[in-house]
Amino acid sequence: MVRLWLDLMTLRNIPQRTFGIDYDRNCFVKDGHPFRYISGSIHYSRVPRYYWKDRLLKMKMAGLDAIQTYVPWNYHEPQMGVYDFSGDRDLEYFLQLANEIGLLVILRAGPYICAEWDMGGLPAWLLEKESIVLRSSDSDYLAAVEKWMGVLLPKMKHHLYQNGGPIIMVQVENEYGSYFACDYDYLRSLLKIFRQHLGDEVVLFTTDGASQFHLKCGALQGLYATVDFAPGGNVTAAFLAQRSSEPTGPLVNSEFYTGWLDHWGHRHVVVPSQTIAKTLNEILERGANVNLYMFIGGTNFGYWNGANMPYMSQPTSYDYDAPLSEAGDLTEKYFALREVIGMVSIPSTFLEWFFEISQVRKLSCTCNCFLVRKLFVICKLTV
C-alpha cells in the first residue's frame, strides 16, 4: 500500500509535457516556457533506414532543435487497402530515433505533400475513378483520405509531444493556396479529421507562399498559418504577409530554402552559403521560427521522383545543394549555417531566467529573442 502511494506521488510530480501557442507574446510555449525552434527537413523516404541515425545525429550536432518530415501516402498505401510501414517505411521507428537523439518533430501529414515526390504523395490508384477531383471536397476523394488518415493518424497520436513523443506540430495539406480549387470545405473536412484522431491539444498548421494571394485559399481558421520563402528576399515583407492571416502568434518560415530542386537535363542548382547564412541570420534576429528545407535531400529511389508543370521531371538525385549532401557528407554550407545557429543556441537555464524577468516588463517573445541574443553575446565576451 505504501509502495502504491509512493508511485502515485511520483507520477503526480512528473511535469506535464505541453506545447502550444502564446498569442499574447507572439511565440510558441513548450512546457510552460517560451520556445523558438530551428529545424531542418529530412525525408525518411529518401534516406535508407540504415542511415537514419547517422543523418539525425549530424542534424542534432548542427544545433537544430527539431526535424521536419513529410508522410507520402503512396509510399505506405501503394495499393488500395494494402499498407506498408516496414523496413525503410517504418515511420514510427524513425520518430523513435528522433526522440532518442533529442530532436523534436514537425510532421507534414498531407494528404498532399508536393515534395517533388510522385503525384505529390497521392496514390495513383485514386485515378481509377475518372470523375475524382483531387485535393477537394469531392466525396470519393474525401472517403479515401478519411480511410487513410484513420490508419496513419492513430499511429501518430502515440508520438505526440504531450504523449511522450517528439511531435510538436502537424501540418495539414501543403501550399493549398497555390492550387486552383480553393475549396474551404475541403480544408474544414481535413481539420475535422485531424482533430478527431489527434485531439485538440496538438498544434495544427498550414504552409503557403509568403503573399496574401497564396494565403487567401491556403489559410483557414483553426489551422495556424505559416509561410515559406527563399534566401535573398525581403524578410520583413514575407513575415508581414503571414501577419495578414495571423495578426498575433509566432513568426514561422516553414520552408527556408537552403538550395533548390533539380530538373532532368538541367545543371545542378547551387545556392551560395553566404546568401543563405545572411538571410537565416535576419530571420533569427526577428525571433522567428525557421525550418531549413532541405537539411539533407537524399535520393528519389525507384520511380518516386516527381515533376513540375510544364512537364519537367526531377532526377534520381534530390541532393538539393543541402547542408548535408545526398551521401550524408558535411559540406561548407553545413558549417556556415551551424555557425549562425550557434549564435542563438542559448542554454535553457539562461533563457528561463531572462523570460521570467521579461514577463514583469511585458516584452514580446520576438523582442525577447533579440535582446537575449545580444545580451548572451555580451556575456560570452565578458566571461
C-alpha positions, 0 to 999 in steps of 0.5 A: 500500500505504501509502495502504491502511494509512493508511485502515485506521488511520483507520477503526480510530480512528473511535469506535464509535457505541453506545447502550444501557442502564446498569442499574447507574446507572439511565440510558441510555449513548450512546457510552460516556457517560451520556445523558438525552434530551428529545424531542418527537413529530412525525408525518411523516404529518401534516406535508407533506414540504415542511415537514419541515425547517422543523418539525425545525429549530424542534424542534432550536432548542427544545433537544430532543435527539431526535424521536419518530415513529410508522410507520402501516402503512396509510399505506405498505401501503394495499393488500395487497402494494402499498407506498408510501414516496414523496413525503410517505411517504418515511420514510427521507428524513425520518430523513435530515433528522433526522440532518442537523439533529442530532436523534436518533430514537425510532421507534414501529414498531407494528404498532399505533400508536393515534395517533388515526390510522385503525384505529390504523395497521392496514390495513383490508384485514386485515378481509377475513378475518372470523375475524382477531383483531387485535393477537394471536397469531392466525396470519393476523394474525401472517403479515401483520405478519411480511410487513410488518415484513420490508419496513419493518424492513430499511429501518430497520436502515440508520438505526440509531444504531450504523449511522450513523443517528439511531435510538436506540430502537424501540418495539414495539406501543403501550399493549398493556396497555390492550387486552383480549387480553393475549396474551404470545405475541403480544408474544414473536412481535413481539420475535422479529421485531424482533430478527431484522431489527434485531439485538440491539444496538438498544434495544427498548421498550414504552409503557403507562399509568403503573399496574401494571394497564396494565403487567401485559399491556403489559410483557414481558421483553426489551422495556424498559418505559416509561410515559406520563402527563399534566401535573398528576399525581403524578410520583413515583407514575407513575415508581414504577409503571414501577419495578414492571416495571423495578426498575433502568434509566432513568426514561422518560415516553414520552408527556408530554402537552403538550395533548390530542386533539380530538373532532368537535363538541367545543371545542378542548382547551387545556392551560395552559403553566404546568401543563405547564412545572411538571410537565416541570420535576419530571420533569427534576429526577428525571433522567428521560427525557421525550418531549413528545407532541405537539411539533407535531400537524399535520393528519389529511389525507384520511380518516386521522383516527381515533376513540375508543370510544364512537364519537367521531371526531377532526377534520381538525385534530390541532393538539393545543394543541402547542408548535408549532401545526398551521401550524408557528407558535411559540406561548407554550407553545413558549417556556415549555417551551424555557425549562425545557429550557434549564435542563438543556441542559448542554454535553457537555464539562461533563457528561463531566467531572462523570460521570467524577468521579461514577463514583469516588463511585458516584452514580446517573445520576438523582442525577447529573442533579440535582446537575449541574443545580444545580451548572451553575446555580451556575456560570452565576451565578458566571461 
